Amino acid sequence: MTELTKEVQSLVNQLHLSDQEIAEKFQFTQHGKKLTLDESVRFISFLKQELLTTTEA
């Protein structure tokens, strides 16, 4: 299993917060470009759904 960076572990530990709260705490980028608030919220929602799917399997 891959070891998580401190930043990723911090994000995972805060996934219980609302998408909006997480988006305000972290700066998400893709290919060096900062995501908009809406894009960040969608990404966080995706992460939460993937985590649920993974833990249910």
C-alpha angles and dihedrals in degrees: 000000000000118000114239123233117241090254094052092045089051090052093048090049090055100047089107088072123087118276089247093053092050092047089054093051099047135046110221122200137181120200089347094306119117113240119235118246090258092050091047092051091050090049092050090050089052091051092050092049092049091049091052091048092049095048093047093054 
